Amino acid sequence: MKYNFDIIIDRANTNCIKYDLRKAVFGNPNVLPMWVADMDFETPDFVRNAVIQRAMHPVYGYHFKDEPYFKAIQSWLRRRHQWEVEMEWMFFTPGVVSGFAMAVQALTEPGDEVLIQSPVYPPFHQAAGQYGRKLVYNPLIYSDNGYVMDYDLLEQQAKTAKLIILCNPHNPVGRCWSREELTRLGEICIKNGMTVISDEIHCDLVLPGHKHTPFASINEDFAQNSLTFHAASKTFNLAGLATSTGIAKNPVIRKKVMDYVHSMESELGNIFGKVATETAMTCGDEWLGQLLDYVQGNVDYVSDFLHHNLPKVNFFKPEATYMMWLDFNDYGLSEDELWRKMTQEAELGFNRGSDFGKEGTCFLRVNLACPRENVKEAMRRLQKVFG
Ligand SMILES: Cc1ncc(COP(=O)(O)O)c(C=O)c1O
């Protein structure tokens, strides 16, 4: 491997949420933090060098996103996902969350129903339910073969709902939705006039053996009925640079959302986000291949460890994302007791499952984007308390 993902970097005292808010969040500053979805790996050297190069220029004034920037994203989507996106379909947002939150406002009215598929990333709940919009749950089915969508319920709900926020791939359950699954969802949406916002921030973190399908790439109807969000931030560890992309082929959807973004004075972003995204999208393929192999190694390590040592923890291996979604229900603990044991006895900082929806009660989400040694230490701590 050209890149070394085993290096342990001391992130403490860098204002980073994952390490520096441990006491506030877990009541214990010593937890091994494997929660917030950023990585403990170095942002790739070629990205850092490009940012440093720009930082050497002594003026950090207002900037705009130029053609090479959008071309780099366009080229990335073409070569990684075989998705042909025209330059004019793309626009900047200062994050995927702020992007979809603004898009919900732009595309719905107070009183409109907005669907989400829980358990799902907490900001989906907030974005779907704020400013008078009505949050409606279309929970995933936790089947013997893993998580699947509840199409029967969706058929019913789509009759009145205006919009669905799709998580493609899905955080926290790690599903990389297949073309068939997305097609079935998309057809229900078309039949009922329900627009799709597809959050594809994890689309480049699809693990070996799986393939991401951009929702809007499936057919022309889906392209016309959707808005996608993409970013380099999760993949290349750039979340602090607050830079992402909205993509809409449909000019009416695009105009509504872009107008809203402008009305919030949110269309500029920061100069380093531009440089980093453009560089990552241009030069990042080899690094990403090695990252995904390493993350898969972490997933395999945890899976084997749990099977052999903690068989009461249930889980499905993720197909995408660097997260694992662990089910502790067989321990028969209340969620508060599980949390106490995890944070105070095992000293592990995982995400609390119920933050993703009530279906996540007594689950924990573990972030495996960290050096193998930390993963091993986490498993040792887990075994001591839950073994
Ligand atoms: C599904 C999903 N969307 C969006 C985000 C965050 O996006 P941003 O930092 O661009 O707002 C995350 C981060 O974990 C995520 O998991």
The ligand as a Gaussian input file, in Angstrom:
#p B3LYP/6-31G(d) Opt

LIG

0 1
 C      -26.345000      10.624000       5.250000
 C      -25.543000      11.826000       5.612000
 N      -25.808000      13.006000       5.026000
 C      -25.099000      14.114000       5.319000
 C      -24.078000      14.085000       6.249000
 C      -23.319000      15.332000       6.587000
 O      -23.192000      16.142000       5.480000
 P      -22.552000      17.602000       5.588000
 O      -21.434000      17.546000       6.552000
 O      -22.123000      17.877000       4.193000
 O      -23.654000      18.486000       6.023000
 C      -23.763000      12.880000       6.872000
 C      -22.699000      12.837000       7.887000
 O      -22.579000      11.909000       8.623000
 C      -24.512000      11.728000       6.544000
 O      -24.249000      10.546000       7.105000

